[in-house]
C-alpha cells in the first residue's frame, strides 16, 4: 500500500479472502492507483458499509495503520478529483 504496488496489493487482498472493511479499502486503493475510478468508488462504498458492523470492521493492528471509516473521505475526494481532471481510465 505505502509503496503503491497496486497489482501486488490487489493480488494479496484477493488471495487473502477475508472480507473486512480494510481489505475492501485496499482493493479500492489498488483500483484508484490504476485509475479505475468506478471500481475504486465501488470498493470504498463496500468498505464504508462494512465499517459500521463490528463483525466486518478491522480492529487494532489488523487495520495496517488505516483508520476507517475516517480515511474514506479522503479517498472519495481523491476519486472525485481524478474524475474531474479526466484522469480515470475506462473500465473493460
The first five atom37 places (N, CA, C, CB, O) and aatype in JSON, in Angstrom:
{
  "aatype": [20, 20, 20, 20, 20, 20, 20, 20, 20, 20, 20, 20, 20, 20, 20, 20, 20, 20, 20, 20, 20, 20, 20, 20, 20, 20, 20, 20, 20, 20, 20, 20, 20, 20, 20, 20, 20, 20, 20, 20, 20, 20, 20, 20, 20, 20, 20, 20, 20, 20, 20, 20, 20, 20, 20, 20, 20, 20, 20, 20, 20, 20, 20, 20, 20, 20, 20, 20, 20, 20, 20, 20, 20, 20, 20, 20, 20, 20, 20, 20, 20, 20, 20, 20, 20, 20, 20, 20, 20, 20, 20, 20],
  "atom_mask": [
    [1, 1, 1, 1, 1],
    [1, 1, 1, 1, 1],
    [1, 1, 1, 1, 1],
    [1, 1, 1, 1, 1],
    [1, 1, 1, 1, 1],
    [1, 1, 1, 1, 1],
    [1, 1, 1, 1, 1],
    [1, 1, 1, 1, 1],
    [1, 1, 1, 1, 1],
    [1, 1, 1, 1, 1],
    [1, 1, 1, 1, 1],
    [1, 1, 1, 1, 1],
    [1, 1, 1, 1, 1],
    [1, 1, 1, 1, 1],
    [1, 1, 1, 1, 1],
    [1, 1, 1, 1, 1],
    [1, 1, 1, 1, 1],
    [1, 1, 1, 1, 1],
    [1, 1, 1, 1, 1],
    [1, 1, 1, 1, 1],
    [1, 1, 1, 1, 1],
    [1, 1, 1, 1, 1],
    [1, 1, 1, 1, 1],
    [1, 1, 1, 1, 1],
    [1, 1, 1, 1, 1],
    [1, 1, 1, 1, 1],
    [1, 1, 1, 1, 1],
    [1, 1, 1, 1, 1],
    [1, 1, 1, 1, 1],
    [1, 1, 1, 1, 1],
    [1, 1, 1, 1, 1],
    [1, 1, 1, 1, 1],
    [1, 1, 1, 1, 1],
    [1, 1, 1, 1, 1],
    [1, 1, 1, 1, 1],
    [1, 1, 1, 1, 1],
    [1, 1, 1, 1, 1],
    [1, 1, 1, 1, 1],
    [1, 1, 1, 1, 1],
    [1, 1, 1, 1, 1],
    [1, 1, 1, 1, 1],
    [1, 1, 1, 1, 1],
    [1, 1, 1, 1, 1],
    [1, 1, 1, 1, 1],
    [1, 1, 1, 1, 1],
    [1, 1, 1, 1, 1],
    [1, 1, 1, 1, 1],
    [1, 1, 1, 1, 1],
    [1, 1, 1, 1, 1],
    [1, 1, 1, 1, 1],
    [1, 1, 1, 1, 1],
    [1, 1, 1, 1, 1],
    [1, 1, 1, 1, 1],
    [1, 1, 1, 1, 1],
    [1, 1, 1, 1, 1],
    [1, 1, 1, 1, 1],
    [1, 1, 1, 1, 1],
    [1, 1, 1, 1, 1],
    [1, 1, 1, 1, 1],
    [1, 1, 1, 1, 1],
    [1, 1, 1, 1, 1],
    [1, 1, 1, 1, 1],
    [1, 1, 1, 1, 1],
    [1, 1, 1, 1, 1],
    [1, 1, 1, 1, 1],
    [1, 1, 1, 1, 1],
    [1, 1, 1, 1, 1],
    [1, 1, 1, 1, 1],
    [1, 1, 1, 1, 1],
    [1, 1, 1, 1, 1],
    [1, 1, 1, 1, 1],
    [1, 1, 1, 1, 1],
    [1, 1, 1, 1, 1],
    [1, 1, 1, 1, 1],
    [1, 1, 1, 1, 1],
    [1, 1, 1, 1, 1],
    [1, 1, 1, 1, 1],
    [1, 1, 1, 1, 1],
    [1, 1, 1, 1, 1],
    [1, 1, 1, 1, 1],
    [1, 1, 1, 1, 1],
    [1, 1, 1, 1, 1],
    [1, 1, 1, 1, 1],
    [1, 1, 1, 1, 1],
    [1, 1, 1, 1, 1],
    [1, 1, 1, 1, 1],
    [1, 1, 1, 1, 1],
    [1, 1, 1, 1, 1],
    [1, 1, 1, 1, 1],
    [1, 1, 1, 1, 1],
    [1, 1, 1, 1, 1],
    [1, 1, 1, 1, 1]
  ],
  "atom_positions": [
    [[0.83, -1.19, 0.0], [0.0, 0.0, 0.0], [0.87, 1.25, 0.0], [-0.94, 0.0, 1.2], [0.74, 2.09, -0.89]],
    [[1.74, 1.39, 0.97], [2.55, 2.59, 1.08], [3.53, 2.74, -0.09], [3.32, 2.57, 2.38], [3.91, 3.86, -0.44]],
    [[3.92, 1.64, -0.69], [4.85, 1.69, -1.82], [4.14, 1.81, -3.17], [5.71, 0.46, -1.82], [4.78, 1.9, -4.21]],
    [[2.81, 1.83, -3.13], [1.98, 1.97, -4.33], [2.19, 0.84, -5.34], [2.27, 3.3, -4.99], [2.19, 1.07, -6.55]],
    [[2.37, -0.36, -4.84], [2.46, -1.56, -5.7], [1.06, -2.11, -5.84], [3.45, -2.64, -5.1], [0.69, -3.08, -5.18]],
    [[0.28, -1.48, -6.7], [-1.16, -1.73, -6.76], [-1.51, -3.15, -7.19], [-1.79, -0.77, -7.7], [-2.42, -3.75, -6.62]],
    [[-0.82, -3.69, -8.16], [-1.13, -5.05, -8.61], [-0.85, -6.06, -7.51], [-0.33, -5.4, -9.88], [-1.66, -6.95, -7.26]],
    [[0.29, -5.92, -6.86], [0.63, -6.83, -5.78], [-0.36, -6.69, -4.62], [2.07, -6.56, -5.29], [-0.78, -7.69, -4.03]],
    [[-0.74, -5.47, -4.29], [-1.71, -5.24, -3.23], [-3.03, -5.94, -3.54], [-1.94, -3.74, -3.01], [-3.59, -6.64, -2.69]],
    [[-3.53, -5.75, -4.75], [-4.79, -6.38, -5.14], [-4.68, -7.9, -5.07], [-5.2, -5.94, -6.57], [-5.59, -8.57, -4.58]],
    [[-3.58, -8.45, -5.55], [-3.39, -9.9, -5.53], [-3.39, -10.44, -4.1], [-2.08, -10.28, -6.25], [-4.04, -11.45, -3.82]],
    [[-2.68, -9.78, -3.2], [-2.61, -10.23, -1.81], [-3.99, -10.2, -1.17], [-1.63, -9.36, -1.01], [-4.38, -11.14, -0.48]],
    [[-4.72, -9.11, -1.38], [-6.05, -8.98, -0.77], [-7.01, -10.02, -1.32], [-6.61, -7.56, -1.0], [-7.76, -10.64, -0.56]],
    [[-6.99, -10.22, -2.62], [-7.9, -11.21, -3.22], [-7.57, -12.62, -2.74], [-7.81, -11.14, -4.76], [-8.47, -13.4, -2.45]],
    [[-6.3, -12.94, -2.66], [-5.9, -14.27, -2.19], [-6.15, -14.46, -0.71], [-4.43, -14.5, -2.49], [-6.3, -15.59, -0.24]],
    [[-6.21, -13.37, 0.04], [-6.46, -13.43, 1.48], [-7.87, -13.92, 1.78], [-6.23, -12.05, 2.1], [-8.09, -14.64, 2.75]],
    [[-8.84, -13.52, 0.95], [-10.24, -13.95, 1.03], [-10.92, -13.63, 2.36], [-10.32, -15.42, 0.79], [-11.85, -14.32, 2.76]],
    [[-10.46, -12.6, 3.03], [-11.1, -12.19, 4.26], [-11.8, -10.88, 3.97], [-10.07, -12.03, 5.44], [-11.17, -9.94, 3.5]],
    [[-13.1, -10.8, 4.23], [-13.92, -9.7, 3.73], [-14.15, -8.54, 4.67], [-15.19, -10.21, 3.33], [-15.26, -8.01, 4.7]],
    [[-13.16, -8.11, 5.43], [-13.41, -6.98, 6.31], [-13.24, -5.64, 5.59], [-12.47, -7.04, 7.51], [-12.84, -5.6, 4.42]],
    [[-13.55, -4.58, 6.28], [-13.55, -3.26, 5.66], [-12.19, -2.82, 5.15], [-14.07, -2.26, 6.63], [-12.11, -2.13, 4.13]],
    [[-11.12, -3.18, 5.83], [-9.8, -2.73, 5.39], [-9.38, -3.44, 4.11], [-8.76, -2.96, 6.5], [-8.67, -2.85, 3.29]],
    [[-9.78, -4.67, 3.93], [-9.46, -5.37, 2.68], [-10.13, -4.69, 1.5], [-9.89, -6.86, 2.76], [-9.51, -4.5, 0.46]],
    [[-11.41, -4.31, 1.65], [-12.12, -3.61, 0.58], [-11.51, -2.23, 0.35], [-13.63, -3.48, 0.91], [-11.44, -1.76, -0.79]],
    [[-11.06, -1.59, 1.41], [-10.36, -0.31, 1.28], [-9.11, -0.5, 0.42], [-9.98, 0.27, 2.69], [-8.87, 0.28, -0.5]],
    [[-8.33, -1.53, 0.72], [-7.11, -1.78, -0.05], [-7.42, -2.09, -1.52], [-6.33, -2.95, 0.57], [-6.67, -1.67, -2.4]],
    [[-8.49, -2.82, -1.79], [-8.89, -3.04, -3.18], [-9.24, -1.72, -3.85], [-10.09, -4.03, -3.26], [-8.92, -1.49, -5.01]],
    [[-9.91, -0.85, -3.1], [-10.21, 0.49, -3.62], [-8.96, 1.28, -3.93], [-11.06, 1.25, -2.64], [-8.89, 1.96, -4.95]],
    [[-7.97, 1.2, -3.06], [-6.7, 1.91, -3.29], [-6.01, 1.37, -4.53], [-5.76, 1.78, -2.05], [-5.47, 2.14, -5.33]],
    [[-6.02, 0.06, -4.7], [-5.4, -0.53, -5.88], [-6.12, -0.06, -7.14], [-5.41, -2.08, -5.8], [-5.48, 0.34, -8.11]],
    [[-7.44, -0.1, -7.13], [-8.22, 0.36, -8.29], [-7.95, 1.84, -8.55], [-9.73, 0.12, -8.07], [-7.77, 2.25, -9.7]],
    [[-7.92, 2.64, -7.49], [-7.62, 4.07, -7.65], [-6.23, 4.26, -8.24], [-7.74, 4.8, -6.29], [-6.03, 5.1, -9.11]],
    [[-5.27, 3.48, -7.76], [-3.9, 3.57, -8.28], [-3.81, 3.24, -9.75], [-3.0, 2.64, -7.51], [-2.97, 3.78, -10.46]],
    [[-4.67, 2.36, -10.21], [-4.73, 2.02, -11.63], [-5.57, 3.0, -12.44], [-5.29, 0.62, -11.8], [-5.65, 2.9, -13.66]],
    [[-6.2, 3.97, -11.75], [-7.06, 4.93, -12.45], [-8.44, 4.39, -12.75], [-6.41, 5.36, -13.72], [-9.14, 4.95, -13.59]],
    [[-8.85, 3.33, -12.08], [-10.17, 2.72, -12.28], [-11.14, 3.32, -11.25], [-10.1, 1.15, -12.16], [-11.45, 2.7, -10.24]],
    [[-11.61, 4.51, -11.54], [-12.38, 5.3, -10.59], [-13.7, 4.65, -10.19], [-12.65, 6.65, -11.16], [-14.05, 4.67, -9.01]],
    [[-14.42, 4.08, -11.13], [-15.7, 3.46, -10.8], [-15.5, 2.28, -9.86], [-16.43, 3.01, -12.07], [-16.25, 2.11, -8.9]],
    [[-14.5, 1.47, -10.13], [-14.21, 0.32, -9.27], [-13.76, 0.8, -7.89], [-13.12, -0.59, -9.9], [-14.2, 0.27, -6.87]],
    [[-12.9, 1.81, -7.86], [-12.42, 2.34, -6.58], [-13.59, 2.83, -5.73], [-11.42, 3.48, -6.82], [-13.68, 2.51, -4.55]],
    [[-14.47, 3.6, -6.33], [-15.63, 4.13, -5.6], [-16.49, 2.96, -5.07], [-16.48, 5.07, -6.51], [-16.95, 2.99, -3.94]],
    [[-16.69, 1.95, -5.9], [-17.48, 0.78, -5.51], [-16.85, 0.08, -4.29], [-17.62, -0.21, -6.69], [-17.54, -0.23, -3.33]],
    [[-15.56, -0.16, -4.35], [-14.87, -0.84, -3.25], [-14.89, 0.01, -1.98], [-13.43, -1.17, -3.64], [-15.04, -0.51, -0.88]],
    [[-14.73, 1.33, -2.14], [-14.78, 2.22, -0.97], [-16.17, 2.21, -0.34], [-14.39, 3.65, -1.37], [-16.3, 2.27, 0.88]],
    [[-17.2, 2.14, -1.17], [-18.57, 2.07, -0.64], [-18.77, 0.8, 0.19], [-19.6, 2.12, -1.8], [-19.39, 0.84, 1.25]],
    [[-18.24, -0.31, -0.29], [-18.33, -1.57, 0.46], [-17.57, -1.43, 1.78], [-17.76, -2.76, -0.37], [-18.07, -1.85, 2.83]],
    [[-16.38, -0.86, 1.74], [-15.59, -0.65, 2.94], [-16.35, 0.21, 3.95], [-14.25, 0.0, 2.6], [-16.36, -0.08, 5.15]],
    [[-16.99, 1.25, 3.45], [-17.76, 2.15, 4.32], [-18.9, 1.38, 4.99], [-18.32, 3.34, 3.52], [-19.13, 1.53, 6.19]],
    [[-19.6, 0.59, 4.22], [-20.72, -0.19, 4.76], [-20.23, -1.18, 5.82], [-21.46, -0.94, 3.63], [-20.84, -1.32, 6.88]],
    [[-19.13, -1.87, 5.53], [-18.6, -2.87, 6.46], [-18.01, -2.24, 7.71], [-17.55, -3.7, 5.77], [-17.89, -2.9, 8.74]],
    [[-17.65, -0.96, 7.64], [-17.1, -0.26, 8.8], [-18.13, -0.07, 9.9], [-16.54, 1.1, 8.38], [-17.77, 0.15, 11.06]],
    [[-19.41, -0.15, 9.55], [-20.49, 0.03, 10.52], [-20.79, -1.22, 11.33], [-21.73, 0.48, 9.82], [-21.54, -1.15, 12.31]],
    [[-20.24, -2.35, 10.94], [-20.56, -3.62, 11.58], [-19.34, -4.14, 12.35], [-21.02, -4.67, 10.53], [-18.25, -4.25, 11.78]],
    [[-19.52, -4.45, 13.62], [-18.43, -4.93, 14.45], [-17.76, -6.17, 13.87], [-18.93, -5.23, 15.85], [-16.54, -6.32, 13.97]],
    [[-18.53, -7.04, 13.27], [-18.02, -8.31, 12.75], [-17.13, -8.11, 11.52], [-19.18, -9.23, 12.39], [-16.21, -8.9, 11.3]],
    [[-17.4, -7.07, 10.73], [-16.67, -6.89, 9.46], [-15.75, -5.68, 9.46], [-17.65, -6.78, 8.33], [-15.29, -5.27, 8.39]],
    [[-15.48, -5.1, 10.59], [-14.52, -3.99, 10.62], [-13.24, -4.46, 11.28], [-15.11, -2.76, 11.37], [-13.25, -5.26, 12.21]],
    [[-12.14, -3.94, 10.78], [-10.84, -4.32, 11.34], [-10.65, -3.6, 12.67], [-9.69, -3.99, 10.35], [-11.23, -2.54, 12.91]],
    [[-9.84, -4.2, 13.51], [-9.56, -3.63, 14.82], [-8.06, -3.66, 15.07], [-10.31, -4.4, 15.92], [-7.39, -4.65, 14.77]],
    [[-7.54, -2.58, 15.62], [-6.15, -2.52, 16.05], [-5.14, -2.74, 14.94], [-5.91, -3.51, 17.1], [-5.23, -2.14, 13.87]],
    [[-4.17, -3.61, 15.21], [-3.08, -3.86, 14.27], [-3.55, -4.47, 12.95], [-2.07, -4.77, 14.91], [-2.88, -4.34, 11.93]],
    [[-4.7, -5.13, 12.97], [-5.23, -5.75, 11.75], [-5.56, -4.72, 10.68], [-6.48, -6.55, 12.08], [-5.72, -5.07, 9.51]],
    [[-5.65, -3.46, 11.06], [-6.02, -2.4, 10.1], [-4.82, -1.86, 9.33], [-6.7, -1.27, 10.84], [-5.0, -1.02, 8.44]],
    [[-3.64, -2.3, 9.63], [-2.46, -1.86, 8.89], [-2.23, -0.35, 8.96], [-2.58, -2.26, 7.45], [-1.7, 0.24, 8.03]],
    [[-2.61, 0.26, 10.07], [-2.42, 1.69, 10.23], [-3.47, 2.55, 9.57], [-1.1, 2.05, 9.7], [-3.39, 3.78, 9.62]],
    [[-4.47, 1.93, 8.95], [-5.54, 2.67, 8.28], [-6.67, 2.89, 9.29], [-6.07, 1.89, 7.02], [-7.12, 1.95, 9.94]],
    [[-7.11, 4.13, 9.42], [-8.21, 4.45, 10.32], [-9.49, 4.59, 9.51], [-7.92, 5.76, 11.11], [-9.73, 5.58, 8.82]],
    [[-10.3, 3.54, 9.62], [-11.57, 3.51, 8.89], [-12.72, 3.7, 9.85], [-11.74, 2.19, 8.12], [-12.64, 3.23, 10.99]],
    [[-13.75, 4.36, 9.46], [-14.06, 4.86, 8.12], [-13.5, 6.25, 7.81], [-15.54, 4.88, 7.95], [-13.74, 6.77, 6.72]],
    [[-12.76, 6.84, 8.74], [-12.27, 8.21, 8.56], [-11.47, 8.4, 7.27], [-11.41, 8.59, 9.73], [-11.62, 9.42, 6.59]],
    [[-10.63, 7.43, 6.92], [-9.77, 7.55, 5.74], [-10.56, 7.58, 4.43], [-8.79, 6.4, 5.71], [-10.05, 8.03, 3.41]],
    [[-11.77, 7.1, 4.46], [-12.56, 7.01, 3.22], [-12.92, 8.37, 2.64], [-13.81, 6.22, 3.48], [-13.02, 8.5, 1.42]],
    [[-13.13, 9.39, 3.46], [-13.47, 10.71, 2.94], [-12.38, 11.21, 1.99], [-13.67, 11.71, 4.09], [-12.67, 11.7, 0.9]],
    [[-11.14, 11.07, 2.41], [-10.01, 11.49, 1.57], [-9.98, 10.7, 0.26], [-8.69, 11.32, 2.32], [-9.69, 11.26, -0.8]],
    [[-10.27, 9.42, 0.33], [-10.23, 8.59, -0.86], [-11.38, 8.95, -1.81], [-10.31, 7.1, -0.48], [-11.16, 9.05, -3.02]],
    [[-12.58, 9.14, -1.28], [-13.69, 9.55, -2.13], [-13.38, 10.89, -2.79], [-15.0, 9.65, -1.31], [-13.67, 11.08, -3.97]],
    [[-12.79, 11.82, -2.05], [-12.42, 13.12, -2.6], [-11.37, 12.97, -3.69], [-11.89, 14.05, -1.5], [-11.41, 13.67, -4.71]],
    [[-10.43, 12.06, -3.49], [-9.38, 11.82, -4.48], [-9.96, 11.27, -5.78], [-8.33, 10.86, -3.93], [-9.59, 11.71, -6.87]],
    [[-10.87, 10.32, -5.66], [-11.51, 9.75, -6.85], [-12.32, 10.81, -7.58], [-12.41, 8.55, -6.47], [-12.3, 10.87, -8.81]],
    [[-13.02, 11.64, -6.83], [-13.79, 12.72, -7.45], [-12.88, 13.69, -8.2], [-14.61, 13.47, -6.38], [-13.21, 14.14, -9.29]],
    [[-11.73, 14.01, -7.61], [-10.77, 14.9, -8.27], [-10.23, 14.26, -9.54], [-9.62, 15.25, -7.32], [-10.07, 14.93, -10.56]],
    [[-9.94, 12.97, -9.48], [-9.45, 12.26, -10.67], [-10.5, 12.33, -11.78], [-9.12, 10.79, -10.33], [-10.16, 12.55, -12.94]],
    [[-11.76, 12.13, -11.42], [-12.83, 12.19, -12.41], [-12.94, 13.59, -13.0], [-14.17, 11.77, -11.78], [-13.1, 13.74, -14.22]],
    [[-12.87, 14.6, -12.17], [-12.96, 15.98, -12.63], [-11.81, 16.36, -13.56], [-12.99, 16.93, -11.44], [-11.98, 17.17, -14.47]],
    [[-10.65, 15.78, -13.32], [-9.45, 16.08, -14.12], [-9.27, 15.15, -15.31], [-8.23, 16.01, -13.24], [-8.27, 15.26, -16.02]],
    [[-10.21, 14.25, -15.53], [-10.11, 13.34, -16.66], [-9.0, 12.31, -16.51], [-9.91, 14.11, -17.92], [-8.44, 11.85, -17.5]],
    [[-8.68, 11.95, -15.27], [-7.58, 11.03, -15.02], [-8.01, 9.57, -14.88], [-6.86, 11.45, -13.78], [-7.19, 8.69, -14.63]],
    [[-9.3, 9.31, -15.03], [-9.8, 7.94, -14.88], [-9.69, 7.19, -16.19], [-11.26, 7.95, -14.39], [-9.92, 7.73, -17.27]],
    [[-9.35, 5.92, -16.06], [-9.28, 5.05, -17.22], [-10.64, 4.4, -17.46], [-8.19, 3.97, -17.03], [-11.42, 4.22, -16.52]],
    [[-10.9, 4.05, -18.67], [-12.12, 3.3, -18.99], [-11.96, 1.89, -18.45], [-12.4, 3.28, -20.53], [-10.87, 1.31, -18.49]],
    [[-13.06, 1.36, -17.95], [-13.02, 0.0, -17.43], [-13.57, -0.94, -18.48], [-13.8, -0.12, -16.1], [-14.51, -0.6, -19.2]],
    [[-12.99, -2.14, -18.55], [-13.45, -3.1, -19.55], [-14.87, -3.54, -19.32], [-12.56, -4.31, -19.57], [-15.4, -4.34, -20.09]]
  ]
}
